[in-house]
Amino acid sequence: MTSPDLTAAPWGEIPAHAVDAAAAHLHDVLATVVEHGPAQRALVVYDCRCDLARALTEGYRRNLPDAVFIDFDTVAADEVLAAFKGMAAHDLVVLIQSTNFRLEAFRIRVELFKLGLKVIEHVHLSRMPGAQGEHYIESLAYDSAYYRGVGKALKRRIDAASCGVVHSGGETLVFASPFEPAKLNVGDYSGMNNVGGQFPIGEVFTEAQDLEAVNGRVRVHVFGDTSYMVNRPETPITLVIERGRVVDTVDTTPEFARLLEIIRADEGEVWVRELGFGMNRAFTRERRVNDIGTYERMCGIHLSLGAKHGVYPKPGFKRKDARYHVDIFAVTEAVYLDQELVYKDGAWQVGPEA
């Protein structure tokens, strides 16, 4: 299995210095996050359909000179599957996808984890052209002290809190309930069954134990639309939330109204579930990328609309009936857990020493 040498290939709108940065960031991801060493083999499955995919592939080539590289668009699906199955437990598979690879019913990341493989997955790269590709590359930088220290400090505070408040552009959203045990996506897989996942990383998330204890208003500056793209209304949309449900909106847009209509048509009402503490400092309210799954890591607060949240089973929510999990991003001035300020001025206020 061979592929063209990309070292001399142009990266279009991705400048050479950004490719250098990608290589440096990926070196840290490989060494620190997934702890890939010389004793393990590596397989990189990539495509060349967009500049960002080509730039990341070059970054991995510089770090993994002995890896096998397969251009997904030049081989049959059976050859890719055979390559996966030829790997041993603790080996590494990297997936670099301008969209997302389809292998019939094969759910790639899930099946690779079943084989005991480490996985680094980059998806929907073609949604992030031009300067957005540079933002994506910056989001791969791994600050271990920040992600692991602040991330774990946030988890401790979330798990111990009896309530929380999000101050949002002059409005407040109150979580008058303890929270579910927070989950970490901070590049530390110690004690976990699987190593790796979708990149970039940088999030701590939870939800209220009592969903009906969520009340107030929140202003939304970005939401994920029906094509899974970032939609930024000209004026932030205010959501009115009562007993954990969206009951009204102010300054809505046709696209957001349509989104709520779709959720209500299938689920009856619009629940607010996930409370996400995004940590990735490459993304801000003004520094965005189009792909909603990538922007979800933005440093700040995001919520989810819809009954779907497989991580936290709740009485009365049947998995087969819960269809929607739509990310929305709050204008966030401050966040309190109990009486402690944990977010202000665009940054988390807890230290790794806590």
PyMOL commands that set and color helices and strands:
alter all, ss='L'
color gray80, all
select helices_A, chain A and resi 16-33+51-63+72-74+77-85+108-114+125-127+131-139+144-160+211-213+254-267+292-295
alter helices_A, ss='H'
color red, helices_A
select strands_A, chain A and resi 42-46+68-71+92-96+118-122+164-168+171-175+183-185+196-198+203-206+214-224+230-231+237-242+245-250+272-278+300-305+326-330+334-337+340-344+347-348
alter strands_A, ss='S'
color yellow, strands_A
deselect
rebuild
show_as cartoon
